[in-house]
Amino acid sequence: MINSMPYLPKNLRLLLLLSSSSIKSCPLPLSLRPLSPRSFSLSTVFSSSSSSMEKHEANHDGSKPSNSFVFNKRRAEGIDITDKKKRNLERKSQKLNPTNTIAYAQILGTGMDTQDTSSSVLLFFDKQRFIFNAGEGLQRFCTEHKIKLSKIDHVFLSRVCSETAGGLPGLLLTLAGIGEEGLSVNVWGPSDLNYLVDAMKSFIPRAAMVHTRTFGPSSTPDPIVLVNDEVVKISAIILKPCQSEEDSGSKSGELSVVYVCELPEILGKFDLEKAKKIFGVKPGPKYSKLQSGQSVKSDERDITVYPSDVMGPSLPGPIVLLVDCPTESHAAELFSVSSLESYYSCPDDQTEGAKFVNCIIHLSPSSVTSSPTYQSWMKKFHSTQHILAGHQRKNMAFPVLKASSRIAAKLNYLCPQFFPAPGFWPSQLADNSIIDPTPSNKCTSSNLAESISAENLLKFNLRPLAIRGMDRSFIPAPSTSSEVVDELLSEIPEIKDKSEEIKQFWNKQHNKTIIEKLWLTESNTVLPSCLENIRRDDMEIVLLGTGSSQPSKYRNVSAIYIDLFSRGSILLDCGEGTLGQLKRRYGLDSADEAVKKLRCIWISHIHADHHAGLARILALRSKLLKGVTHEPVIVVGPRPLKRFLDAYQSLEDLDMEFLDCRSTTSSSWASLESGGDAEGSLFRAGSPMQSVFKRSDIPMDNSSVLLCLKNLKKVLSEIGLDDLISFPVVHCPQAFGIVIKAAERVNSVGEQIPGWKMVYSGDTRPCPEIVEASRDATVLIHEATFEDALIEEALAKNHSTTKEAIDMGSSAGVYRIVLTHFSQRYPKIPVIDESHMHNTCIAFDLMSINMADLQVLPKVLPYFKTLFRDEMVEDEDADDDLKEEAF
């Protein structure tokens, strides 16, 4: 049997699952039939270490199968062959250097342009790294700016909510996948962190969270000391607003933290002549002891020599405060914190215990920092450098993720129809005087203490003493979209003509002739009746994230926004950074509208790259609609996701109803109302893959499921849809794809015509359910993680290759296929073979596909290759399925 599959690796554990009788009438491509049809439906695992095989001679209905599908059974069941024994992940320990030559605080500008998440702060020492706040996009930011997360020793949260901690799950999973044994990191936060840890247990290994540490309100007024070593002392002061305040009832941000970072004093200069001639200490080891603060015996006199005898006066170590007051009620609490009083000092204050603060980084929003209360508190610090790192309007002008924004600008120039002008680089800001171009960038408001607005990668040097203070040398030079386009035209002059050619596809005068010429010899030339005279405000597919595993410079992780315009919207998958992508696509204000009109969010499976951004979206929607009459959003997902959401709601209001994907399969829609509990045919009782579709240990009440299902049916009707059907696929336990069908409509001559049908595969190997679900679909969005040459990796990780994805759509008679979820080893454009892509296109982040434009979609593909003709495949530092390997 192995000899009949020459392209399969012998060292992989594979399972051959034969298609059900429901698709026998649709022969599949040869590439999906690695075995000649034989009279068995299941051949169990084989590998180089075990040649034993089990054969099942017939399907469950007694018939003989005609087609076969190949996948990794152990991975689909959640028992991967590479599983390691449970262990506590390694936590790095390094020998510290108490005489650091370099130390600084640096602003990591995550969320500065999109204002969707809190900025992070890096506290850097020669042998240690500390990060304050880990909002969504932190990994992507660090990848672009070459900040190695593997070097991070501690993460501190100023609050525990999606705004400050949305990137923490992805960070923990990435560290867990580094090296042979994986790494962990100390995570510190107020007692609310326990709720987040409890929520993350549903999809993050416990071993990755063993170093999470919480601290609560102290019984004494003194700061809570968290880290105290040779190079830095970090303490926490907790702020809790009065319960009588208007916002005290909210779950989010009840506790916030002021972090105090104190470096040790700088010893005075060692007086060599004095030590030698006056105190009789000979050169040697005793000099080092004196400089390190130890007393020694004189070599020439019977006396003890103390460090103060031979050392100049010491200088106090620099102090940095990080302050996060999300509301004015938190700001009011600053005045009642007695432990801060010793820091309200002048540089020349000689009072015992007085401390001078060199720099305060304000993470508080601008609405708080500009308030009279907060301003009054800031003025208590004398000659302190204030850095305002809350969301500032001026930071919207230029994108923080420059690599992806440059790609977006180029694609917009080439094909604005599929790549509308993105929400960043807005002209009203780029050309407006609200942007202060002066180097000092000082805030000049009369009631504002001397301060500076934070900029991306702005530094405050702490050591060496000679350069202490602000350092703007690392701030990226601003650029505009017009500069990117000028550069593009210089590098690829013919791209201007290519852009003009693409415009002709939408030219009504020439459209008919061009389309007939281009599609003369191709299949699927007939326009489906569902697209006849379709309006541009019917439906648009916005691909927010098209990469796999973890965010990269050019592609974010999975998310697809289905815009139904005035009727509402649906979100399919919601990886980390989805909100930021919405802001980049629509702009700040319009993105908020896009979030508010979400009626349903559907999650394909429990891997973090498909749902880690969900809490941020739900929390924002709840906040935006507070006080407005509305219905909770319906979240449809695998049942383990409910455990995460239920636990997370202790932190923030999510305002949602949950529905298991199994309750939205075609058989479930039909059977639940009658009290049944039907499951998809691929995982039906007694089938070889029943164990993959294993039941969750979370109990579900059928009556509440039925009520939620009726609510979903009502929502679908209101937004012009007939069906939302989940179907099981082969990737990991409880992985699903989805079918969305629009309601019938009346055409221009009064005839009733069917609505469009869209299918999304989620992550999967080719399987019968996809073919069946995609039958005669208008558009299929299918994952294509690997190029065709990497079939072994696709099999091992239960993903699809480019050709396999296209074959799935072709077998089902799909009109248009969109490929997505590309391995991050393909930095800008994946490896493709155009010879079999006549009805296919590849996706890019922020690509917007209007249903009215589906006819010309495949013809833009060659132009993408021209745009990226010089791009080569490159491997990212991290493994492509890093996050999945950590499960």
N, C-alpha and C positions, 0 to 999 in steps of 0.2 A: 504494500500500500504506500509506503513512504516513497518508493521509487516513482510512483505516479504523480508525485508532487515535487518536482525538482527544485522549485523556487522556495520551498518552505524550510526554515532552519530546523535541524534535528534537535537542537538543544532547547527548543521552545515547547512549553506545555500547551497543546492546542486541543480544541474540541471541534468536531465537525457536526454541525447541526443542519439537518436536512429540512428543506422548506415544507411548510404545511400544504395540504392539498388545495387550499384556497387560492394559491397562486400558480398552480400547475399550468394553467392556460397561458401564462406569460413566461416564455423561455428567457432565462437570464443569460447575460454575456458569458463567453467562455472564461473570462478572467475571474468570474465568480463561481466557476465550477471546477475547482482544482482536481476533483476526482471524477472519473467516469461514473455515471449513474449505476448504483449497485443496490442490492436488496437489503440495505440497512439504513437506519436513520441516525445513528449515533455511534461515533467512534471516540472512545474516551482518550484521555491524555496520553501522549507519547513523548519520550525524550531520549537523549543519548544515554541516560542512566537507567532507563526502564523501557523495555520494548513490549511490555505486556499491554494488550489492547482488549477492550470489551466491545462486542458488536451487538447491536439491536437490529433484528432482522426486518422489522416492519414499523410503519408508523402506528400510532395508537388506534387509528381506524382500520388497521390491517392492510392499508394500501402501501405500495412501494413509492418512495420518493423519487423525484426527478432532478432535484437541484440541491446544491450544498453550499453552506456558508461557513466560513472558518473564523474562529476567534479564540481568545485565551480564556478558558473556562474559569481558571482559578482567580484571575483578575476580575472577571465578571461577578464572581461570588464574593469578592472582597478578600480573597485569600491569595495574595500574589506570591509567586515562587520566590521572590527576592525578600520576602518578609524577614525581618530580623527579630530576635528576642526582645521582649519589652525591656527597656532600660531607661535610666535617667540620662538625658543627653549631656554631653560634655559642656561644662561651663569654663570658658577660658580663664586662666590665671596667669598673670605676667609679673615679673619682678619690676617693681615700681622704682622710678628714679625721682627721689625727693628734690633734686636740684634741676628741675625741668628747665630746659632752655626755651621751649615753645609752649605757650598756653594761650588760647583765645576762645571767645564765644562767637559763633557764626549763625546768621539767619539762614535757614533752609526754606526757601520761598514756596513751599507747597501751598497751593490754594490762594496765592497772592493775586493772581490774575482772575481766577474763577470765583474766588471767595466762597468755595464750597467746603473748605476744611481749614483747620487751624494750622498756621505755620509752625514748623519745628525749629528747635534751636540745638545746635551742636556745641557741646563744651569739649574742647580738644586739649589733650595733654600728650606728651611724647609716648606714654605707654598706656594711656587710658582714653576711652571715648564715652561720652554721655550724650544721650538724645532726650530732649524734653518735648513730649507729644509726638504721636505717631498717627497722624491723620491719613486719610486715603491719598494715594499717590506718592507716599514717601519712598517706596521702593523704586518706582519709575523715575522719580526725581534723582535719587541717589545713583541709579544706573547711568543716567545722562551726564551727571556731573562727577562721575567716577569717585563717589564716596562709598567705600566698601563697608557694607553692613556687617560683614563678618568680623570687623574690628570693634563693633559696638559692645561695650561691657554692660551698660545699664540703660534702661528706658524709664523715664519718669513721666507720669501723666498729671497735668495740672487740673484736669477734670476727667471723669469717666463717662464719655458719651461718644456718639458716632463722629462728632466733629473733631475730637482730639485723639480717638483710639480706633478709627475706622480702618487704619492700615496695619493694626497690630496683628490680627489673625494671619494675614499674608506674610508679615515679617517673621512670625514664629515658625510658620511652615517652611519658609525659605531657609531659615537658619537650621531647621531640623534636617534639611536635605543636603547640607554642605558637608563634603568629605565622606569618609567611610562611616563614621559614627554619628555625625550630625552635631550641631551646636545649639546651645541655649543661651539665654540672656536674662539678666535680672530685670524684672518689670516691677516698678513701684507705683502705687497710687493710693488714694484715700479708700476708705472701707468699701465704697461702691464698686471697687475693682472685683470684689468677690462675685458680684452679680454677672459681670462680664466673663469671668473665668468659668462660672457655671454654665453660661450660655455657650461658650466656645467648646465645651467638652463634647458637644454633639458632632463636631467635625475636626477637632484638633487633638492629636494624641496627648494624653496626660503628661507624657515625658517631656513635651515641649513647654509645659507650663509649670513645672515643679519649682521654678525660681520666681514665681509671682509673689509679691509681698505687699501687704496692705498695712496702712496705719490709720488710726482713728483719732478723734479728738483726745488730747492729752489732759490728764488731771491737773497738770501744772501749766503755768503760762509759758514755760520755756519751749523753744522750738524742738521738734522731734528729730533727733540725729539719725540719719539713714546711712550715710557713708562717712567714715572718718579714718583716712589713711594718711600716708606721708605727703600726698600731693594735693588733697582737697578734702574739705569737710562740707557735706551737703545736708542741710536740715530742711524740714518742712513745717510751715505754719498753716493750719487749716482755717479756712473762712467758711462759716455757715451763716447765711442770712437769717434774720429774725423770722420766726414762723408767722408773725402777724403781717409780713409784707405781702403785697399782692401776688408775687410770683412764688411764694413759698410752697404752694401746693404742687408745683411741677416736679416731675421726677428727675428731669435732666438738670445737672449742674447745681444741685443743692449744696454739694461740697466742692469747694475749689481750694487751690493750694498756692501759697507763696513759697517758692524755693529759694533758699539762701545758700550761695556757693562761696565758701571762704577758702582762699589759698593761704598757706602758711607764710609767716613773715619772711622777709628777705634779709638774710644775715648781713651784717656790716662787713666792710673790707678787712681782710686779715693783714695786720701790720707786721710784716716779716722782720724788719729791723728791730722793732720793739720787743718782739718775742725772743730774738736772738741775743741782743745786746743788753737789754734791761732785765729780762726775766730768765735768761740763761737756758733757753730751750733750743736744743740743737735741731737742725733740719732732719726730718724723718716722719715716722708714723704719728708722732705726737702733734704735728701740725694739723693733720687730718682730723684728729680727735678734737682739737680745739675748735676747728671750723665747723665741726658737727655738733658742738655744744657740750663737749665733755671737758672736765678739768684734768690736768696732768701734773706730775712732779717735775720741778726744774732739774735740769741736768747739772747745773753749776751751783745752785743755791738750795738750801733746805727750806723750800717754800712750795706751796701749791699754786699753780698758775690757773686762773679761771678764764673762760672764754671772754668775759667782759674786759679782762686786762689787755688783751691783744686784738680784740675785734672792735671795729667801729660800730656806731649805733645801728641797730636793726631798723628796717623799714617795715611797716605793717603790710601784710599781704593784701592783694586786691580782693574786692568783694563784688559779686554780681548777684542781683536779685531778679527772679523771674516771677512776674505777677500776673495772675489771671482772675479778673473780676467780671464774670459774664453779665452781671446786672448791677444797677446802682445800689441795690441793697447789699450786695457783696462789698462794694466799694465803701459803704458806710461802716462796715465791720472793721475796715483797716484801722480806724481811729481807736477802736477798743482793744487792739492787740498790743498788750504792754511789752511783749518781747521785741517789738520793732523799735521801741523808743531809743535803744542804745545805738541804732543805726542812723538816727537823725543828727549827724555830727558834721562839723566842718573838718577840712583836711588838717588844720592846725590845732584841733581840739585836744588838749592834754588831759582831759578828765578821765579818771580811771574807768575802764570798760567802754569808753567811747569808740565807735567804729565808723570809718568812713566808707561809704558805698561808692565805688567807681562807676558802676553802670547798672541801670535798671532796664530790663527788657519787658515791655508791657505787652502781654498777649491779650489784654482786654480789648473788646471792640471799640471803635472810635466813638460810638454813641456814649460809651461810659467814660473813656479817657478825656473827652471834651466837657464832661459835666463839671459844674462848680465844685461838687464834693470831691471828685477825684483830683481836680486841679489843686485844690487846697492841700490834699495829702501829698501830691508830688512836690509842692513847694517846701515841705518839711526837710527835703534833702538839699544840701548845699553843694554846689559845684559838681553835682552828679550828672553823668551823661544819660539822658533818657532816650530810649529807642522804642518808637511806637510800632509794634509788630502786629497789631490788630488789623482788620481789613481796612485798607485805605483806598479811596476811590482812584487815586493816581496810579495805583499798581495794576489797574485793569488795562492800561494802554498797550502793554507789551506782554506776550506770552512767556510763561516760565519754562514750559517744555518746548524749547526752540526747535529741536529736531523734528518732532511731529508737526509743529506748526508750519515749518518750512515745506514739508511734504504736502500739507493741506493747501498751502498757498499755490504750490505748483499744480496740484490737481485741479484747483479752482480755475486757474488760468487755462489749463488744457480743456477741461470739460465742466463748465459751470452748471450745466444742466443736472449732472449727477453729483457735483460737489459745489453746492452753493457757498457763497462767501461765509466763512465761519464767524462765530460770534466774537472771537478775539480780534485784535487789531481794528476795533471800531473806529471809523474815520472821525466821528464826532469827538472822540477822546484823543486820538493821535494828533489831531490838528488844533486841539483846544488848549487854551492857556491855563487850564486847571492843572496841567502837568508842569511842575516846577523844574526847569532845566538847570538850576544853579547847583554847583557841586555840593554845597553844604546841605541843600534841601531842608533847611530849617523851617520849622513851623513858626509863623510870625503872629499868630493870633494873640491879641493883647492879654487874654486871660490864660495863656498856655505857658507853662514853665519851659525853659530852654530845652528843646528836644529835637529829635531827627526822625523822619519817617524811615522805617525799615525798607531795605531793598534786598533783592535776591542775592545771597552770598555775601552780604555786608558783614564785616568782621569788627570785633572790638578786641584788640590785642591786650593780653594781660601780662605776658612775659615774652621776651625780655623787657626790662624796665625802660630801656632806651626808646622803644617803639610803642609803649603803652598808649592806647587810644584807638580812635576810629581808623579803619583801613578799608578803603573803597576799591582797592586794586583788583579784587576778584569779582566785582560786580560785572555781569555780562554786558557787553555793549548793546544798546538797543538797536533793533532793526525793524523795518517795516515790510509789509507784503510786497510793495512795489520794488523794494531793493532785492527781494528774493526773485521776483519775476525778471528783473533786469539781469540778474546773475544767470538765471535759467536760459534766457535768450542768448546770452553770450556763450554759454556752454553748448547749447543745442539750438542753433539758429533756425533749423527747420521746424521747431516745435510751434512756431507761429503759424505756419501753413497747416500743420496738423490740427491746430485748434480751429482754424477756419473750416477745414474739412468736416470736423465733428459738428460744427454749427449747421452744416447743410442737412444733417439728419433731421433737424427740427424745422427746416425751411419748408413752409407749406407749399410753396410754388414748385419745389423740386422733389418733395418728399416721395411722392408716388413713384416717380421714375427711378430714383435712387434705390428705394426699398426693393422694387421689383428686380433691379439689376443685382443687388447685393445678395438677395435671397433666392435667386433663380434656381440654383442647383442644390439648395439645402432643404433638409427636412423641417417640419414645423413651420412651413411658410404661411400657412393659413392662420389668420388672426382669430384667436378664440372668440366665440360669441360674447363671452363675459366681458371682453375688453372693447366691444363695439361702442364707439362714442362715449367712452368712459370719461368722467369729469376729473380734473386735476385735484379736486378737493375730495375725492373718494377715499384713496388710501395711499400712503407713502411709507416705504420701509427705510428707516434710518439706522444704519449699522454703526453703533457707537463703539463697539470693541470687536476686533476681528482676529486677535491673537490667542494663543493657547497658553495654559499653565500659569504664567506670571506676566505682569506688564513689562513692556520693553520700551525703548526709546521711540519706536515708530508705531507700535500697535498696543492698544489696551486690551484687556481680557473681555470675555464674551458679554455682549448686551445688544439687543435689537429693539428699537422703539418703533412700534406700529402706530403711526399717526393717522387717526380717522377724522382729523380736523375738528369741526364743530361738534362732532358726536362723541369725542373722547379719544382715549388711546390705551394701548396695551404694551406692556414691557415683557419681552422674552429673555430671560436670564438677566442677571444684574451683578456682574463682577465688580471688584473693587475699582473705584474711580468712575463709576457710571454717571454719577451726578456731575462730576467735573466735565465729562464728555458732553453731557447735555448743555452745560454752560458754554462749552467751546462751540457747539453746533448752533445754538439758538441765541447766545448772549445771556446776560444775567437775568434780566427781567422776563424775557420770553421763556427761559428755561424753567423759571418758577411756575409759569402758566402751564408748561408741558407736564410738570410734576403734579400740579393740582388736578389736571384733567385725566390722570391715570384712573382707570376703572378696574383693571385686572393686571396682576404681575404673575407670570408663569415661570417657574424654575425647573430646569431639566433634571438636575441631579445635585447631590450634596457636596460636590467638590468646590473648594473655596473660590476658584476662578470663575464660577458661575453664579455665586450668590453673596460674596463678601461685601458687596455694596448695597445690599438690600435694606439693612437697618438705617443707613443714612438717608435713602430715598423715602422710606416710610416715615421716619421721624420728621423730615422736612415737610412732607405732605401734611402730616398731622398739624404741624405748627402753622403752615400757611393757611389751612382751612379752619383754624381755631375760631370759634364764634360764628362760623358760616354753616348754614344748613347743608349737609352733604351725607353721602353714604360711605361707610368704611370701604377701603379698597379690598378686593378679594385676591388673596395670595394662593395660587395653586402650586403645589410642589411636592416632592417626596416626603413621606411622613416624618423622617428624622429632622427635617427642617422646622417642624412645629415645635420640637423641643428647644431649639435655638431661639425661636421667636418668642415663645412663652417665657423663657428665662430672661431674655433681653428686655422684655416689657417692664421688668422691675426697674430698669434704668430710664427708659424713655417711652412716652406714649407712641405706639405704632399705628393705632386706629385701623385695624385690619381684621378680616375674617380669613381663616385658613381652611383650605380644602385639599385633601390628598389627591395627587395625580391619579391614583387608582380609581377614585370616585368620578373621574371625568373621562374614562375610556368609553368607547362606543357601547360596549356591553354593559358598563356600569350605568350610563345614562338611561339605558332601557330597563335595567333590572332593579335599581335602587328604590324606585318608587313602589315596587311590589315587594320590597323587603329582601331582595336578593343581594348577592355579594360577588358579582361576576368579575372575572379577570381576563386580561388579554390572552389570546390563543397561544402566543409564543410561550407563555408562562402558566398555562392552565394546569390544573391539578393532574399529577401523574406525568407531566412532560419532563424531558431531560433537564430543562432549565428552571424547573419550579423553585429550586433552592436559590437561584439568583434573584428571583422576584420574591424573596422571603418577606414574611410579614414583620412589621415593626412591633416592638414591645410597647408602643404607645397606644393605649386603648382609645378607640373612637366610638362615639355615640352615633348610631345610625340615624336617629331622629335629628340631631344637629347637622349631620352631613346632608340629610335630605333638605333641611331648611336652607343651608348654604348653597346647595345645588340649585334650588329654586331661585335664590337671589342671583346666582350667576346667570341663570337662564333669563332672568329679567334684565340684567345688565347687558347681556348679548343682544337682546331685542332692542334695547334703547340705543345701542351703538351700531345697529344695522347689520348684525351678524346672526347667522343661523346656528353655527356650530363652533364649539371649541372642544376638540377631542384630543386627549392624551393617548399615546400608544407606547408600549414598552420597547426599549431598544437594548442592544448588547454593549455595555461599557463597564458598569459597576452595579452593585445592588441598587435596585430602584432607580434606574435611569430611564428617561422618557423622551419621546419626540412629541410634536404637536401638529394638529391640523386645525386651521381656522378657515371657515367658509362664510362668505358674505351672503346676505339675503338676496333673493331674486329681485330684479328691477325691470322696469319697462323701458324699451329702447325708443329710438326717435320715431318709429312708425307705430308705436303702441303695442308692440309684441313683448310678451314676458320672456326674459332671458335669464339664465343662471348667473349667480354672483361668482366672483373670483374665488379661487381656492389657494391658500398658501400653506406650505408645509415646512417645518423646521425640524431638523434631525436631532438636535442636541449633539452630544458626543456619542459615537457609536461605531461599531463595525458594520459592514453591509449585512442586512438581515431581511427576512421576508416581510416583516412588519412595515419596514420603510417603503418597500415596493408597493405593498397593498395600500398603505395610507396615502402614498403620492400619486395614486392612479389618476391620470388626467388633471393633475394639479396645474394651476396657472404659473406658479413659481415655487421652486423647491430651494430652500437655503440649507445646504448640506456641509457638514464639517469636512475639511480636507487637510488634516494636520500634516501629513507627510507627502513628499513627492513619490512618484511611482517606484523609484529605485529603492526606497526605504520600506518595502513591504514587511520586512522582518520586524522593524520597530513598530509599525502599525499593528501587526498581529500581537506583539508582546503587550502593547498598551491599549489594545481594543479601540483603535482609531481607524480612520479610513485614509486611503491615498487619494490623490487627485482623480485618477482614472476610475477608481472604485466608486467615488461619489458621483461622477458623471454617469457611470453605468447604471447606478441606482435610478437616477432620473430618467435616463433613456429607456430603461426597461418599463418604467411606469407611464411613459408617454407624456412626460412633463414638458410644458411649453418653454419655460426658462429656468435655468439652474444658476444659483449664486453660491460660489464656494467661499467658505470662511473658516475661522479657527485654525489659522496657520501656525505651524511651529515657529517659535521665535528665532530659530536658526536662519530663517529667511527674513532679513532685516526690513526690506521694503516690498519686494515682489517675490512670490514663490516660484519654484521651478515648475513650468507648465509645458504641455505639448498641445499646440494649437490645432493639431490635425483632427482632434475629436472634440473640439469645443465650439461647434457651430451654434449651439443654443445656450452657451455658458459664459459667465463673467466671473472675475475674481473680485472680492470685496476689499475695501480699504476703510479705515476708520473715518467716520463722519460722512460716508457715502450715503446719498439719499436717492432712493429709487422710487419714482412715482409710477403708479400702475399704468398711467397713460404713456410712459416711456419704455415699457417692457420690450416693444418691438425692436428698438434699436440697441438695446442693452448689449448683446454679444459683440457688436461691431466696434465698440470702444476698446476692446481688449488689446488689439495690436498697437494701439496708441499708448497704452500703459507701458508696453515693452519698449517703445521708443523713448518714453520719458525716463525710464529706469534702465536704459540699455547698458550703462556702465556699472550697475550694481551687481555685486557678487554675493553668493551665499556665504554667510558667516555664522559661526557657532557662538552663541552667547556663553558667558562664563558659567552660568548655571545650567543644570540639566533641564531639558524641555518639559519634562513632566515632574519637576521638582515637588510641586505641591501634592500631586497625586501620589507620589512615592511616599509621602509622609503619612498617608492615611493608614 
